[in-house]
């Protein structure tokens, strides 16, 4: 037995709104990186913000998440840059093809898009990604230093998972 349910209207040209959201994430990311790099100047310079849990620490990530493949001779810069471009191109095309009522999914994709492009720009301009947010507990525990693009990617992926788990079935 087949159901004759009307197909949801696709985003199409209205995906432009989500491109703008991605652009806002990208601009905030790039402005923050430029600001912190010009302020702190030297890698691993650290300024306490909220003792003992938050510092501004300038760090250059030459690999992927958590410096994965950072010491591999340079090829990884091009690999991760091309991967980021591929993911960004896919997201831009996919945003046009998802239903208009999939707003949480589209918002998540927009955040990932802005973050991915922000980190790709760093790889092409500098050969590494500029990080500056350092969460830690005293000298006992340290989370890897990260940036606004990484926050955008994490929030975006959280929204995508939220959509997959709770909202996708409701759209039919």
C-alpha positions in Angstrom: 0.0 0.0 0.0 1.5 3.3 -1.0 0.7 6.6 0.6 0.1 9.7 -1.5 1.6 12.3 0.7 2.5 15.6 -0.9 6.2 16.1 -1.1 7.5 18.9 1.1 8.6 22.1 -0.6 12.4 22.3 -0.9 14.5 25.2 0.3 15.7 26.1 -3.2 16.5 29.8 -3.4 15.5 30.4 0.2 18.7 28.5 1.2 20.3 31.9 0.7 19.2 32.8 4.3 21.2 29.9 5.6 24.2 30.9 3.5 24.0 34.3 5.3 24.0 32.6 8.7 27.1 30.6 7.7 28.7 33.9 6.5 28.0 35.5 9.9 29.7 32.5 11.7 32.6 32.8 9.2 33.1 36.6 9.7 32.9 36.3 13.5 35.5 33.5 13.3 37.9 35.3 11.1 37.6 38.6 13.0 38.2 36.8 16.3 41.2 34.9 15.0 42.8 38.1 13.5 42.2 40.0 16.7 43.7 37.3 19.0 46.7 36.7 16.7 47.5 40.4 16.6 47.0 40.8 20.3 48.9 37.7 21.6 51.4 37.7 18.7 53.5 34.7 19.8 52.3 31.1 19.8 51.5 29.7 23.2 51.2 33.2 24.8 48.4 32.7 27.4 46.3 35.3 29.3 44.1 34.1 32.2 40.4 35.1 31.8 38.6 33.1 34.5 41.1 31.4 36.8 41.5 28.4 36.9 39.3 27.4 33.9 39.6 29.8 30.9 42.6 31.4 29.2 43.1 33.0 25.9 46.0 31.0 24.5 47.3 31.5 20.9 47.9 28.1 19.3 48.4 26.9 15.7 46.8 23.7 14.8 48.6 22.1 11.9 46.4 19.0 11.8 42.7 18.3 12.2 40.7 18.1 15.4 42.9 17.7 18.5 45.9 18.2 16.2 45.3 14.9 14.5 48.1 14.3 11.9 49.8 17.6 12.9 53.3 16.2 12.4 53.0 14.6 9.0 55.3 16.9 6.9 52.7 19.3 5.4 50.6 17.2 3.1 47.8 17.2 5.7 47.3 20.9 5.2 46.2 20.4 1.6 44.2 17.2 2.5 42.2 19.0 5.2 41.7 22.1 3.1 40.4 20.1 0.2 38.2 18.1 2.6 36.8 21.3 4.0 36.1 22.7 0.5 34.4 19.4 -0.4 32.2 19.4 2.7 31.3 23.1 2.2 30.3 22.5 -1.4 28.2 19.6 -0.4 26.5 21.6 2.3 25.8 24.5 0.0 24.1 22.2 -2.5 22.3 20.1 0.1 20.8 23.2 1.8 18.9 23.9 -1.5 17.5 20.3 -1.5 16.2 19.9 2.0 12.6 20.7 2.9 11.8 24.2 3.9 10.3 23.0 7.2 13.7 21.4 8.2 14.8 24.6 9.8 16.8 23.0 12.6 18.7 20.8 10.1 19.3 23.9 7.8 20.5 26.0 10.8 22.9 23.2 11.8 24.3 22.9 8.3 24.7 26.7 8.1 26.8 26.7 11.4 29.0 23.8 10.1 29.4 25.6 6.7 30.6 28.8 8.4 33.0 26.9 10.7 34.4 24.7 7.9 35.1 27.6 5.6 36.6 29.6 8.5 39.2 26.8 9.1 39.8 26.3 5.4 40.7 30.0 5.0 43.2 29.6 7.8 44.8 26.6 6.2 45.2 28.4 2.9 46.4 31.7 4.4 48.7 30.4 7.1 49.2 26.7 6.7 47.5 26.1 10.1 44.3 26.9 12.0 44.5 29.7 14.5 43.1 28.6 17.9 42.8 30.7 21.1 40.1 29.4 23.5 41.7 27.3 26.2 39.5 25.5 28.7 41.3 23.8 31.5 41.3 23.1 35.2 44.4 24.5 36.8 47.4 22.5 35.6 45.5 19.2 36.1 43.3 19.0 33.0 43.5 20.8 29.6 41.0 20.6 26.7 42.6 21.2 23.3 42.7 24.9 22.4 39.9 25.8 19.9 38.3 28.7 18.0 34.9 30.1 17.0 34.8 28.0 13.8 35.1 24.9 16.0 32.2 26.1 18.2 30.1 26.6 15.0 30.9 23.1 13.8 30.1 21.6 17.2 26.8 23.5 17.6 25.9 22.8 14.0 26.5 19.0 14.4 24.5 19.1 17.6 21.6 20.6 15.7 21.9 18.1 12.9 21.8 15.2 15.4 18.9 16.8 17.2 17.0 17.0 13.9 17.9 13.4 13.0 16.8 12.0 16.4 13.7 14.1 17.1 12.5 16.0 14.1 13.1 14.1 10.9 10.4 11.5 11.4 7.8 14.3 12.0 8.5 15.7 8.6 7.4 12.5 7.0 
